[in-house]
């Protein structure tokens, strides 16, 4: 009897709820704060993606107006200087082409071998289609370049090579380990402003840039002027991925700041965008003599083309998940055994805490804790190295591991920690652990 009354009451509640919903529908869609949040989510995602892929923050005034890089891209045959940059050359230095930005006729011509990939004029055509990932061309009425600008995507996106090597669909957040930033910048006809900043001659600037190699960039060079490590190798570090950052505190190799701090740092000080940036740590003339002399800790431009973009850019980056490993790229049974090593005798999870695979909180360690030198850590304010998140590790193996690629393989990384922490792992345990890392 009680059940019957409850069922009847429930039925009436359902009918009443339906009537209320129908009445609300007749008055138009209800607006709640949840709706506001949902709309804001979609808007920020869209705005952040556009900023990441296409916003130069006004940096074309530096790359074009000051360094005149666009003249080297055009070549003397198109009003610039030198031999120019053909698509073949551009692909060789790691630039990528977004196939989705190309018209069907161009794709058909490429497939038919009817496009001259050795002609700089073809590069200009690709720039007109806004298809060169991370680079924007600005054109005169005559059709020649007046400037070029760069975006976040230049270093932190690649393509899936679905059309051809270097040509495909965008993979935002992936580190472009093919990109030779130094070789590209060294093409600029006017490197004097960089030489003046570093207080060296242009020949030294070219030597420094040429030493970087593919997949490397030195964001600290304009801060401390240290171009080479004590062992003579380049001071440039590997370009890190920009995916899988949700929940991660400090995200550069040496933990300069949060995601949005580093976005502001790079947009203003590295890309040379026109914005506002504040970091009084850069006033330290002993640690950051170049930055202190240049006033990089107190940057202001009017109009500010950076600050309004930071929130949505941050939001989009946090929405980019780490990619899953390709099927067949690891041994599932060995990876399962490796998981137990990771959380047990390997002691990996003490720092790389699942599921973030970094520490929740202050994810930084002194160089001695991980048995490496302190050169790169000493170039950052905290003097430490970050516990890197491990998801998607397989996707940025090119160039090696650690900040400078000192370990060519994951086997070498595991072997290093086995010795450093006196773990006593067997060869089988180390192999299984590698398979687990490849599975993340």
C-alpha positions as CSV (number, residue, x, y, z in Angstrom):
1,X,0.0,0.0,0.0
2,X,2.8,2.4,0.9
3,X,4.6,1.5,-2.4
4,X,1.4,2.2,-4.3
5,X,1.1,5.7,-2.8
6,X,4.8,6.4,-3.4
7,X,4.4,5.4,-7.0
8,X,1.4,7.5,-7.5
9,X,3.2,10.5,-5.9
10,X,6.2,9.9,-8.1
11,X,4.0,9.8,-11.2
12,X,2.4,13.1,-10.3
13,X,5.8,14.7,-9.7
14,X,6.9,13.5,-13.1
15,X,3.8,14.9,-14.8
16,X,4.2,18.2,-12.9
17,X,7.8,18.5,-13.8
18,X,6.9,17.9,-17.4
19,X,4.3,20.6,-17.3
20,X,6.7,23.1,-15.8
21,X,9.4,22.3,-18.4
22,X,6.8,22.7,-21.2
23,X,5.8,26.0,-19.7
24,X,9.4,27.2,-19.5
25,X,10.0,26.1,-23.0
26,X,7.1,28.2,-24.2
27,X,8.6,31.3,-22.6
28,X,12.0,30.7,-24.2
29,X,15.2,29.1,-23.0
30,X,16.0,29.5,-19.3
31,X,19.1,31.4,-18.4
32,X,21.0,30.3,-15.4
33,X,24.6,30.8,-14.2
34,X,25.3,27.3,-15.5
35,X,24.3,28.6,-18.9
36,X,26.6,31.6,-18.5
37,X,29.5,29.3,-17.6
38,X,28.8,27.0,-20.6
39,X,28.7,29.9,-23.1
40,X,31.8,31.3,-21.6
41,X,33.6,27.9,-21.9
42,X,32.8,27.7,-25.6
43,X,33.8,31.3,-26.2
44,X,37.1,31.1,-24.3
45,X,37.9,27.8,-26.1
46,X,37.4,29.3,-29.5
47,X,39.2,32.6,-28.7
48,X,42.1,30.8,-27.1
49,X,42.5,28.4,-30.1
50,X,42.5,31.4,-32.4
51,X,45.1,33.2,-30.3
52,X,47.3,30.1,-30.0
53,X,47.2,29.5,-33.8
54,X,47.1,33.0,-35.3
55,X,47.8,35.9,-33.0
56,X,51.1,37.6,-33.5
57,X,50.5,40.1,-30.6
58,X,51.9,42.7,-32.9
59,X,55.3,41.0,-33.1
60,X,55.6,41.6,-36.8
61,X,57.1,45.0,-35.9
62,X,60.1,43.1,-34.6
63,X,60.4,40.2,-37.0
64,X,59.5,42.3,-40.0
65,X,60.1,45.9,-39.2
66,X,63.3,45.4,-37.2
67,X,65.0,42.1,-38.2
68,X,63.5,42.2,-41.7
69,X,63.1,38.5,-41.8
70,X,60.5,38.7,-44.5
71,X,63.1,39.9,-46.9
72,X,65.1,36.7,-46.5
73,X,62.0,34.7,-47.1
74,X,61.2,36.5,-50.3
75,X,64.7,36.5,-51.8
76,X,66.2,38.9,-54.2
77,X,64.0,37.7,-57.0
78,X,60.9,39.0,-55.2
79,X,62.3,42.2,-53.8
80,X,64.0,40.8,-50.8
81,X,67.6,39.6,-50.2
82,X,69.5,36.4,-50.8
83,X,68.2,33.2,-52.4
84,X,64.9,33.2,-50.5
85,X,63.1,30.4,-48.6
86,X,61.4,27.9,-50.8
87,X,58.8,25.4,-49.4
88,X,61.5,22.7,-49.6
89,X,63.8,24.8,-47.5
90,X,61.1,25.7,-45.1
91,X,60.1,22.1,-44.5
92,X,63.8,21.2,-44.1
93,X,64.1,23.7,-41.1
94,X,61.0,22.2,-39.5
95,X,58.3,24.6,-40.6
96,X,54.9,22.9,-41.1
97,X,52.0,23.4,-43.4
98,X,48.3,23.1,-42.3
99,X,46.6,21.1,-45.1
100,X,43.2,22.2,-43.9
101,X,44.0,25.8,-44.8
102,X,44.8,24.9,-48.4
103,X,42.2,25.3,-51.2
104,X,41.2,22.1,-53.0
105,X,42.8,23.3,-56.2
106,X,46.2,23.7,-54.4
107,X,45.9,20.3,-52.9
108,X,45.1,18.8,-56.3
109,X,48.1,20.6,-57.8
110,X,50.4,19.3,-55.0
111,X,49.1,15.8,-55.6
112,X,49.8,16.2,-59.3
113,X,53.3,17.4,-58.8
114,X,52.4,20.7,-60.4
115,X,53.7,23.0,-57.6
116,X,57.3,24.2,-57.7
117,X,58.5,23.5,-54.2
118,X,61.9,25.1,-54.9
119,X,60.4,28.5,-55.6
120,X,60.2,31.2,-52.8
121,X,57.1,32.5,-54.7
122,X,55.3,29.3,-53.6
123,X,56.2,30.0,-50.0
124,X,54.5,33.4,-50.4
125,X,51.4,31.7,-51.8
126,X,51.3,29.4,-48.7
127,X,51.6,32.4,-46.5
128,X,48.7,34.1,-48.3
129,X,46.6,31.1,-47.4
130,X,47.7,31.4,-43.8
131,X,48.8,27.7,-44.0
132,X,52.3,27.9,-42.6
133,X,51.9,26.8,-39.0
134,X,53.0,29.6,-36.6
135,X,53.9,32.2,-39.2
136,X,51.8,35.1,-40.6
137,X,52.7,37.0,-43.7
138,X,51.7,40.6,-44.1
139,X,51.5,41.8,-47.7
140,X,51.9,45.0,-49.6
141,X,49.3,46.0,-52.3
142,X,51.9,44.9,-54.8
143,X,51.7,41.3,-53.4
144,X,55.1,41.3,-51.8
145,X,55.8,40.8,-48.1
146,X,55.9,43.9,-45.9
147,X,56.5,41.8,-42.7
148,X,56.1,38.5,-41.0
149,X,54.9,37.6,-37.5
150,X,55.0,34.5,-35.4
151,X,52.5,32.7,-33.1
152,X,52.6,30.3,-30.2
153,X,52.0,27.5,-32.7
154,X,55.4,28.0,-34.3
155,X,57.1,26.0,-31.5
156,X,54.2,24.3,-29.8
157,X,52.3,22.7,-32.8
158,X,53.2,20.3,-35.5
159,X,51.1,18.4,-38.1
160,X,50.2,14.7,-38.5
161,X,52.0,14.3,-41.9
162,X,48.7,13.0,-43.3
163,X,49.3,14.6,-46.7
164,X,53.1,14.4,-46.8
165,X,56.1,14.9,-44.4
166,X,55.6,18.3,-42.8
167,X,52.1,18.8,-44.4
168,X,49.0,17.6,-42.6
169,X,46.4,18.5,-39.9
170,X,47.5,20.5,-36.9
171,X,48.5,18.9,-33.7
172,X,48.3,21.8,-31.2
173,X,50.4,21.5,-28.1
174,X,52.9,19.1,-29.6
175,X,56.5,20.2,-29.4
176,X,57.9,20.9,-32.8
177,X,61.2,19.0,-32.4
178,X,61.9,19.4,-36.1
179,X,61.9,23.2,-35.9
180,X,65.4,24.9,-36.2
181,X,64.5,28.2,-34.7
182,X,68.2,29.3,-34.6
183,X,68.7,28.7,-38.3
184,X,65.5,30.6,-39.2
185,X,66.4,33.6,-37.1
186,X,69.9,33.6,-38.4
187,X,68.5,34.3,-41.9
188,X,67.3,37.8,-40.9
189,X,69.2,40.5,-42.7
190,X,69.4,42.7,-39.6
191,X,70.7,40.9,-36.6
192,X,72.3,44.1,-35.1
193,X,69.5,44.7,-32.6
194,X,70.2,41.2,-31.1
195,X,73.9,41.8,-31.1
196,X,73.5,45.1,-29.4
197,X,71.2,43.6,-26.7
198,X,73.8,40.9,-26.0
199,X,76.7,43.3,-26.5
200,X,78.5,41.1,-29.0
201,X,79.1,41.3,-32.7
202,X,76.7,39.9,-35.4
203,X,79.1,37.0,-36.2
204,X,78.8,35.8,-32.6
205,X,75.0,36.0,-32.8
206,X,75.1,33.8,-35.9
207,X,77.4,31.3,-34.2
208,X,75.1,31.1,-31.2
209,X,71.9,30.7,-33.3
210,X,73.6,28.1,-35.5
211,X,74.5,26.0,-32.5
212,X,70.9,25.5,-31.3
213,X,69.9,22.8,-33.8
214,X,66.5,21.3,-34.4
215,X,64.0,21.3,-31.6
216,X,66.0,23.7,-29.4
217,X,65.4,27.3,-28.2
218,X,67.1,29.4,-25.5
219,X,64.6,31.6,-23.8
220,X,67.1,32.6,-21.1
221,X,69.7,34.0,-23.6
222,X,68.1,37.5,-23.6
223,X,68.0,37.4,-19.8
224,X,71.6,36.3,-18.8
225,X,73.6,36.3,-22.1
226,X,74.9,32.7,-21.4
227,X,75.0,31.2,-24.9
228,X,77.0,28.0,-24.1
229,X,77.3,25.6,-21.2
230,X,80.6,25.1,-19.4
231,X,81.3,22.0,-21.6
232,X,81.0,24.1,-24.7
233,X,77.6,22.8,-25.8
234,X,74.7,25.1,-26.6
235,X,72.8,26.5,-23.7
236,X,69.5,26.1,-25.6
237,X,67.0,23.6,-24.3
238,X,64.5,21.3,-26.0
239,X,61.1,22.8,-26.9
240,X,58.6,21.3,-24.4
241,X,55.1,20.2,-25.2
242,X,52.2,22.5,-24.3
243,X,49.6,19.8,-23.8
244,X,48.5,18.0,-20.6
245,X,49.1,21.0,-18.5
246,X,45.7,21.0,-16.6
247,X,46.4,20.6,-12.9
248,X,50.2,21.2,-13.4
249,X,51.7,24.1,-11.4
250,X,55.0,25.2,-12.9
251,X,55.5,24.0,-16.4
252,X,58.8,25.1,-17.9
253,X,61.9,23.0,-17.5
254,X,63.1,25.2,-14.7
255,X,59.8,26.5,-13.3
256,X,59.8,30.2,-14.0
257,X,56.1,30.5,-13.3
258,X,52.7,29.3,-14.1
259,X,51.3,28.6,-17.6
260,X,50.0,32.1,-18.0
261,X,53.1,33.7,-16.5
262,X,55.2,32.0,-19.2
263,X,52.7,32.9,-21.9
264,X,53.2,36.6,-20.9
265,X,56.9,36.1,-20.7
266,X,57.2,34.6,-24.1
267,X,54.7,36.8,-25.9
268,X,56.5,40.0,-24.7
269,X,60.1,39.0,-24.3
270,X,60.7,36.2,-26.8
271,X,58.1,36.8,-29.6
272,X,58.5,40.6,-29.0
273,X,54.8,41.2,-28.9
274,X,53.4,44.6,-28.0
275,X,52.1,44.1,-24.4
276,X,52.6,44.5,-20.7
277,X,54.8,42.2,-18.6
278,X,55.9,42.5,-15.0
279,X,58.5,40.3,-13.2
280,X,60.8,42.3,-10.9
281,X,63.0,39.2,-10.5
282,X,64.5,40.3,-13.9
283,X,65.9,43.4,-12.2
284,X,68.7,41.2,-10.6
285,X,71.8,42.5,-12.4
286,X,73.9,39.6,-11.2
287,X,71.7,36.8,-12.4
288,X,70.0,38.5,-15.3
289,X,72.3,41.3,-16.5
290,X,70.9,41.5,-20.0
291,X,67.3,41.6,-18.9
292,X,68.0,44.1,-16.1
293,X,69.8,46.5,-18.5
294,X,66.9,46.2,-21.0
295,X,64.2,46.7,-18.4
296,X,62.5,43.4,-19.3
297,X,60.9,43.1,-15.9
298,X,58.8,46.2,-16.5
299,X,57.4,46.2,-20.1
300,X,54.5,48.3,-21.2
301,X,53.2,49.1,-24.7
302,X,50.2,51.1,-25.7
303,X,48.1,49.7,-27.1
304,X,48.6,46.5,-25.2
305,X,48.0,43.6,-27.7
306,X,48.9,40.8,-25.3
307,X,47.2,41.0,-21.9
308,X,43.6,40.7,-23.1
309,X,44.6,37.5,-24.9
310,X,46.2,35.7,-21.9
311,X,43.1,34.3,-20.2
312,X,41.6,32.6,-23.2
313,X,45.0,31.4,-24.3
314,X,45.6,29.8,-20.9
315,X,42.2,28.2,-21.0
316,X,42.8,26.6,-24.4
317,X,46.2,25.3,-23.4
318,X,44.7,23.6,-20.3
319,X,42.1,22.0,-22.6
320,X,44.7,20.3,-24.8
321,X,45.0,16.7,-23.5
322,X,48.2,14.7,-23.8
323,X,47.9,12.4,-26.9
324,X,47.4,8.6,-26.4
325,X,50.2,6.3,-27.6
326,X,49.7,4.7,-31.0
327,X,48.4,1.1,-31.0
328,X,51.2,-1.4,-31.0
329,X,53.8,1.1,-29.8
330,X,54.3,-0.6,-26.4
331,X,54.0,-4.1,-24.9
332,X,50.8,-4.1,-22.7
333,X,51.8,-7.0,-20.5
334,X,55.3,-5.5,-19.9
335,X,53.6,-2.0,-19.3
336,X,51.4,-3.6,-16.6
337,X,54.4,-5.0,-14.8
338,X,56.1,-1.7,-15.3
339,X,53.2,0.1,-13.6
340,X,53.9,-1.9,-10.5
341,X,57.6,-1.0,-10.6
342,X,56.7,2.7,-11.1
343,X,54.6,2.8,-8.0
344,X,56.8,0.3,-6.0
345,X,60.5,-0.4,-6.2
346,X,61.1,2.3,-8.8
347,X,59.8,5.0,-6.5
348,X,58.8,7.0,-9.5
349,X,55.4,7.9,-8.2
350,X,56.9,9.6,-5.2
351,X,57.4,12.6,-7.5
352,X,55.5,11.7,-10.6
353,X,52.2,11.4,-8.8
354,X,49.4,9.7,-10.9
355,X,47.3,10.8,-12.7
356,X,49.1,14.2,-13.1
357,X,52.5,12.5,-13.1
358,X,54.1,15.5,-11.5
359,X,53.7,16.8,-7.9
360,X,50.4,18.4,-7.0
361,X,51.9,21.6,-5.7
362,X,55.5,22.9,-5.8
363,X,56.8,20.5,-8.4
364,X,60.5,21.5,-8.2
365,X,63.7,19.8,-7.1
366,X,67.3,20.7,-6.5
367,X,69.7,19.5,-9.2
368,X,71.4,17.2,-6.7
369,X,68.1,15.4,-6.0
370,X,68.1,14.2,-9.6
371,X,71.8,13.8,-10.0
372,X,72.4,16.4,-12.8
373,X,74.4,19.6,-13.1
374,X,72.9,22.9,-12.0
375,X,73.7,24.9,-15.1
376,X,70.2,25.3,-16.6
377,X,68.6,25.4,-13.1
378,X,70.9,28.2,-12.2
379,X,69.6,30.3,-15.0
380,X,66.1,30.4,-13.5
381,X,64.9,32.3,-10.3
382,X,64.3,29.2,-8.2
383,X,67.5,27.3,-9.1
384,X,65.7,24.0,-9.5
385,X,64.3,21.6,-12.1
386,X,60.6,20.8,-12.6
387,X,59.2,17.3,-12.2
388,X,57.9,17.0,-15.8
389,X,54.5,15.4,-16.4
390,X,54.9,12.1,-18.2
391,X,51.7,11.7,-20.2
392,X,52.3,11.8,-23.9
393,X,56.0,11.2,-23.4
394,X,56.2,9.1,-26.5
395,X,55.2,12.1,-28.7
396,X,58.2,14.2,-27.9
397,X,61.0,11.6,-27.8
398,X,62.8,13.2,-30.8
399,X,65.8,15.0,-29.5
400,X,66.1,13.1,-26.3
401,X,64.9,13.5,-22.8
402,X,65.5,16.0,-19.9
403,X,65.7,19.7,-20.6
404,X,68.7,19.4,-22.9
405,X,68.2,16.0,-24.4
406,X,71.1,14.5,-22.6
407,X,69.5,11.1,-22.5
408,X,68.8,9.8,-25.9
409,X,66.3,7.1,-24.9
410,X,63.9,6.2,-22.1
411,X,66.2,3.3,-21.2
412,X,68.9,5.8,-20.5
413,X,66.6,7.8,-18.3
414,X,65.6,4.8,-16.3
415,X,69.2,3.7,-16.0
416,X,70.2,7.1,-14.7
417,X,67.6,7.0,-11.9
418,X,68.5,3.4,-11.1
419,X,72.0,4.6,-10.4
420,X,71.2,8.0,-8.9
421,X,68.7,6.6,-6.4
422,X,70.4,3.3,-5.8
423,X,67.2,1.5,-6.7
424,X,68.7,-1.9,-7.5
425,X,66.3,-2.5,-10.4
426,X,66.9,-5.6,-12.5
427,X,67.3,-5.4,-16.3
428,X,63.8,-6.8,-16.6
429,X,62.3,-4.3,-14.2
430,X,64.0,-1.4,-16.1
431,X,62.7,-2.7,-19.4
432,X,59.1,-3.1,-18.0
433,X,59.3,0.4,-16.6
434,X,60.2,1.8,-20.0
435,X,57.2,0.1,-21.5
436,X,54.9,1.6,-18.9
437,X,56.3,5.1,-19.6
438,X,55.7,4.5,-23.3
439,X,52.1,3.6,-22.5
440,X,51.3,6.9,-20.8
